[in-house]
Amino acid sequence: MEDKIVLIDENGEEREFEMVVSMDLEGKTYVLLSENEESDDVYPFVITEDEEGEVLMPVESEAEFAMIEEAYEALMDEEDEAE
């Protein structure tokens, strides 16, 4: 992982994340972010646009989360088969 993204948390503190993967699903672009390579915690975001440009918004819908999880698992299965 090499793409670094800095986000401001709810306390106004900067947190650095690494992009795990970017996926286009149903006309939207989703990214999965992790705090570091060793972390098992992955956070899903959807890329939206506002007047200032692209913005990452947390995925809050359970249906969207399930869709992302399924697509990510399929992607990981494909990578495992390729190895």
N, C-alpha and C positions, 0 to 999 in steps of 0.2 A: 504494500500500500504506500502510495506516495502523495496523493492529493490531500493537502491539509486545508481544513476549513475552521475558521474561528467563529463561534456563536456566542451571543450574550445570553446568559441564563436568567431565570426569573429574579435573581438577586442582583442583576446588573454586572455579574462577573464574567470575564471572558473564559471560554473553555475551548480547547483545541480538539478537533476531531479529525479522523482519517476517513476518506471515502472508501467504503468497502466495495460498493457496486452502484451503478446507475442503470435503471431499467425504464424502458418506455412501455407502459401498459395502459390500454384503453384511452389513448390520446393524451395521457399525462406522463410526465417524467418524475420518477421516484428515485431517491437516493437512500442508501443505507449507510449510516455513519457509526463509527466506533471510536472510543476514546484512545485506544491503542491496539496494537496487533495481538496482544495477549488477552485482551478483554473478550469475554463471551457475550457481552451486552452490545446489541446493535439497535440503533434508533432509526426508525423510518421517517422520511420527510418527503413532501411533494414540492416540486418547484413550481411556483406561480409567478406571475408578473404583476407589478404595480407601477406607479408613475416613475419610480426610481430604478426599475429594472427587475432582475430575477430575485425572488425571495424564497427562502426555505420555510415551509410551514410544517409543523409536526402532523403526522397522520393520526387522527383521532377516531376515525370511523372503524369499527370492528370489521366491517365488510372489506374495506380497503386494506386493512392490516392483513386479513386472511388471504386476499388476492396477492399481496406482496410476498407474504410468507410462502405461498405455493409456488410463485414464480422463482423465488430465490432458491428454494429446495430443488426445483427442476434444473436450475442453472448449476447448482453444486453437483447434482447427480451427473449432468453432462460432463463437467470437469473431471469428476472421479472416473467416468468411463473412458475419457480421453487419456488418462494417465496409465 
